[in-house]
Amino acid sequence: MHLVISPAKSINFDIDKRNISTTNIRFENESKRLLAELKKLKINELSTLMKISPKLAQLNFERFQDMDIPFDRANAKAALLVFDGDVYRGMNVKSFTDEDLYYSQKHLSILSGFYGILRPLDAILPYRLEMGTSLSIGKKKNLYEFWNNKLQKTLIDDMKENNDDLLINLASNEYYKSLKPKDLNCRIITPVFKDYKNENYKIISFFAKKARGMMTAYIIKNRIENPEELKLFNEDGYSFNDRLCKGDDWVFTRG
């Protein structure tokens, strides 16, 4: 069983300060090419491109200007330990043992607009570049065209190496679109989390993101390999709702 998730917009190097061995990013040349383009942009251009405030644009301008690739691993940290968003708060990475982290290294992929595919222990520097950003790179008009089939090829290779023939999609649509699911040649299960509101079950973004993180932790900590065991997930009041499922879109509801 292999999992894919999205990164977080925010990164915090003080969340988890444990000392653990890290690995190198695998798309160094591609990240270097992206960095070269990002270094050309002024603060106001970054603000417009990324649809962020001038303050955030200033922060990321400084990050890109100070960054070099390859970078000194001494200044970098493991990706899974520094992402700070709703998914990762739901995952509660601080509760992971080192053994959990090493297991996740083989069975979890983090899709990234800047780094491509990150393994949990890949060393990264702070950045912000969402996959949906319309950044032109040469003749490529956006990041989907830039990454093309590189991400799916790497994911296929990783799954083969670890004898995984089932993909659990816990990524947002923005990042999942960077893959070509039909070409992955494996079964794909997409957990969907809904809350009861106004007499109906609905996806509420904040809660759904947190639940995707909880599901990720549930799979990793329990070393789940049989998809039927996913139906036993009952964190934070969610339970499997067979009535609302459509094929391999598995719905979990609460309320």
C-alpha positions as CSV (number, residue, x, y, z in Angstrom):
1,M,0.0,0.0,0.0
2,H,1.4,3.4,-1.0
3,L,0.0,6.8,-0.1
4,V,0.2,10.2,-1.8
5,I,-0.5,13.5,0.0
6,S,-0.1,17.2,-0.7
7,P,2.5,19.5,0.9
8,A,1.5,22.4,3.2
9,K,1.7,26.0,2.2
10,S,3.5,26.9,5.5
11,I,6.7,25.4,6.7
12,N,8.0,25.5,10.3
13,F,11.5,24.3,11.1
14,D,10.7,24.3,14.9
15,I,7.8,21.9,14.9
16,D,9.8,18.7,15.4
17,K,13.5,19.2,16.3
18,R,14.4,15.5,16.5
19,N,17.7,14.6,14.9
20,I,17.2,11.9,12.2
21,S,19.1,11.0,9.1
22,T,17.8,12.6,5.9
23,T,17.9,11.8,2.3
24,N,18.6,13.8,-0.9
25,I,15.8,15.3,-3.0
26,R,15.5,13.4,-6.3
27,F,14.6,16.1,-8.7
28,E,17.6,18.4,-8.0
29,N,18.0,19.5,-11.7
30,E,14.3,20.3,-12.0
31,S,14.2,22.3,-8.7
32,K,17.3,24.2,-9.8
33,R,15.6,25.1,-13.0
34,L,12.5,26.3,-11.2
35,L,14.6,28.3,-8.7
36,A,16.4,30.1,-11.5
37,E,13.0,31.3,-12.8
38,L,11.7,32.3,-9.4
39,K,14.9,34.3,-8.6
40,K,14.0,36.5,-11.6
41,L,10.7,37.6,-10.1
42,K,10.3,40.8,-8.0
43,I,8.3,40.9,-4.8
44,N,5.2,42.3,-6.5
45,E,5.4,39.8,-9.3
46,L,5.6,36.9,-6.7
47,S,2.6,38.4,-4.9
48,T,0.6,38.4,-8.1
49,L,1.7,35.0,-9.4
50,M,1.1,33.2,-6.1
51,K,-1.9,35.3,-5.1
52,I,-0.3,36.0,-1.7
53,S,0.1,39.2,0.4
54,P,3.1,41.5,-0.1
55,K,4.4,40.3,3.3
56,L,4.3,36.6,2.3
57,A,5.8,37.6,-1.1
58,Q,8.7,39.3,0.7
59,L,9.3,36.2,2.8
60,N,9.4,33.9,-0.2
61,F,11.4,36.4,-2.3
62,E,14.1,36.3,0.4
63,R,13.9,32.5,0.6
64,F,14.5,32.1,-3.1
65,Q,17.2,34.7,-3.3
66,D,19.1,33.0,-0.4
67,M,18.7,29.5,-1.8
68,D,21.1,27.6,-3.9
69,I,20.7,24.1,-5.3
70,P,22.4,21.8,-4.4
71,F,22.0,23.1,-0.9
72,D,23.9,22.4,2.3
73,R,22.0,19.5,4.0
74,A,23.1,20.9,7.4
75,N,20.6,23.8,6.9
76,A,17.8,21.5,5.7
77,K,15.3,19.3,7.5
78,A,13.2,16.2,6.7
79,A,10.1,17.2,4.8
80,L,7.6,15.4,6.9
81,L,8.8,17.1,10.1
82,V,8.5,20.7,8.8
83,F,5.2,20.9,6.9
84,D,2.7,22.8,9.0
85,G,-0.8,22.7,7.6
86,D,-4.2,21.1,8.4
87,V,-3.3,17.8,7.0
88,Y,0.0,17.6,9.0
89,R,-1.7,18.7,12.2
90,G,-4.2,16.0,11.7
91,M,-1.3,13.6,11.1
92,N,0.4,14.7,14.4
93,V,3.9,13.8,13.1
94,K,5.3,14.5,16.5
95,S,3.7,11.3,17.7
96,F,5.5,9.3,15.1
97,T,8.3,7.0,16.3
98,D,11.5,6.8,14.3
99,E,10.3,3.4,13.1
100,D,7.1,5.1,11.8
101,L,9.2,7.7,9.9
102,Y,11.4,5.0,8.3
103,Y,8.3,3.0,7.3
104,S,6.7,6.1,5.8
105,Q,9.8,6.7,3.8
106,K,9.0,3.7,1.7
107,H,5.2,4.0,1.5
108,L,4.4,7.7,1.5
109,S,5.0,10.3,-1.3
110,I,4.5,14.0,-0.9
111,L,3.7,15.8,-4.2
112,S,5.4,19.1,-4.5
113,G,5.3,21.9,-7.1
114,F,8.9,22.8,-6.3
115,Y,10.6,19.5,-5.3
116,G,8.5,17.1,-7.5
117,I,8.0,14.0,-5.3
118,L,9.3,14.1,-1.8
119,R,9.9,11.2,0.5
120,P,9.2,12.0,4.1
121,L,12.9,12.1,5.1
122,D,14.1,14.1,2.0
123,A,15.9,17.2,3.3
124,I,14.3,20.4,2.1
125,L,14.7,24.2,2.6
126,P,11.6,26.4,3.1
127,Y,9.7,27.3,0.0
128,R,6.3,28.1,-1.4
129,L,5.2,27.0,-4.9
130,E,1.8,25.4,-5.2
131,M,1.3,23.0,-8.1
132,G,-1.5,25.1,-9.6
133,T,0.8,28.1,-9.9
134,S,0.8,29.4,-13.5
135,L,4.6,29.7,-13.7
136,S,6.0,29.6,-17.2
137,I,9.3,27.7,-17.6
138,G,10.7,27.9,-21.1
139,K,7.9,26.5,-23.4
140,K,6.1,25.0,-20.5
141,K,3.2,27.3,-19.5
142,N,2.7,25.9,-16.0
143,L,4.0,23.3,-13.5
144,Y,1.7,20.5,-14.7
145,E,3.4,20.8,-18.1
146,F,6.8,21.2,-16.5
147,W,6.6,18.0,-14.5
148,N,4.7,16.2,-17.2
149,N,5.1,12.4,-16.6
150,K,8.2,12.6,-14.4
151,L,6.2,12.3,-11.1
152,Q,4.1,9.4,-12.1
153,K,7.2,7.5,-13.5
154,T,8.9,8.0,-10.1
155,L,5.8,6.9,-8.2
156,I,5.5,3.8,-10.3
157,D,9.2,2.9,-9.7
158,D,8.8,3.5,-5.9
159,M,5.7,1.3,-5.7
160,K,7.4,-1.5,-7.7
161,E,10.5,-1.3,-5.4
162,N,8.3,-1.8,-2.4
163,N,5.9,-4.3,-3.9
164,D,3.0,-1.9,-3.5
165,D,0.1,-2.5,-5.9
166,L,-2.5,-0.2,-4.3
167,L,-2.4,3.5,-4.1
168,I,-4.3,5.5,-1.4
169,N,-5.0,9.0,-2.7
170,L,-5.1,11.4,0.1
171,A,-3.9,14.4,-1.9
172,S,-5.9,17.4,-2.9
173,N,-7.2,17.6,-6.5
174,E,-4.7,20.3,-7.3
175,Y,-1.8,17.9,-6.7
176,Y,-3.4,14.7,-7.7
177,K,-3.8,16.2,-11.2
178,S,0.0,16.2,-11.6
179,L,-0.2,12.4,-11.9
180,K,-1.8,10.4,-14.7
181,P,-3.9,7.9,-12.7
182,K,-4.9,5.8,-15.7
183,D,-1.3,5.2,-16.5
184,L,-0.3,4.1,-12.9
185,N,-1.7,0.6,-13.6
186,C,-2.8,-0.1,-10.1
187,R,-5.9,0.1,-8.0
188,I,-6.5,3.6,-6.5
189,I,-8.7,4.2,-3.5
190,T,-9.6,7.8,-2.6
191,P,-10.9,8.3,0.9
192,V,-13.5,11.2,1.1
193,F,-14.5,12.8,4.4
194,K,-17.9,14.4,4.9
195,D,-19.6,16.1,7.8
196,Y,-23.3,16.4,8.4
197,K,-24.5,19.9,8.0
198,N,-27.8,21.4,7.1
199,E,-29.4,18.0,6.8
200,N,-26.8,16.7,4.3
201,Y,-23.3,15.3,4.3
202,K,-20.8,17.7,2.8
203,I,-17.0,18.1,2.4
204,I,-15.9,20.8,4.8
205,S,-12.4,21.7,3.7
206,F,-10.8,22.3,7.1
207,F,-12.1,19.1,8.6
208,A,-11.5,17.0,5.4
209,K,-7.8,18.1,5.3
210,K,-7.3,17.2,9.0
211,A,-9.1,13.8,8.4
212,R,-6.7,13.1,5.5
213,G,-3.8,13.6,7.8
214,M,-5.4,11.3,10.5
215,M,-6.0,8.6,7.8
216,T,-2.3,8.9,6.8
217,A,-1.2,8.4,10.3
218,Y,-3.6,5.5,10.9
219,I,-2.2,3.6,7.9
220,I,1.4,4.3,8.8
221,K,1.2,3.6,12.5
222,N,-0.8,0.4,12.0
223,R,1.3,-0.7,8.9
224,I,-1.9,-1.4,7.1
225,E,-1.7,-3.5,3.9
226,N,-5.2,-4.8,3.4
227,P,-7.5,-2.1,2.1
228,E,-10.5,-3.6,4.0
229,E,-8.8,-2.5,7.2
230,L,-9.3,1.1,6.1
231,K,-13.0,0.7,6.7
232,L,-12.2,0.3,10.4
233,F,-10.9,3.9,10.6
234,N,-12.9,5.7,13.3
235,E,-10.7,8.7,14.3
236,D,-12.5,11.9,15.5
237,G,-15.9,10.5,15.1
238,Y,-15.6,9.4,11.4
239,S,-16.9,6.0,10.2
240,F,-17.1,4.3,6.9
241,N,-20.3,5.0,5.1
242,D,-20.9,2.3,2.4
243,R,-24.1,3.9,1.3
244,L,-22.4,7.0,0.0
245,C,-19.4,5.3,-1.7
246,K,-19.0,5.3,-5.4
247,G,-16.6,2.6,-6.6
248,D,-13.2,3.2,-5.0
249,D,-14.2,6.7,-3.7
250,W,-14.6,5.6,-0.1
251,V,-16.7,7.9,2.0
252,F,-16.3,8.4,5.7
253,T,-18.9,10.5,7.5
254,R,-19.6,11.9,11.0
255,G,-22.4,13.8,12.6
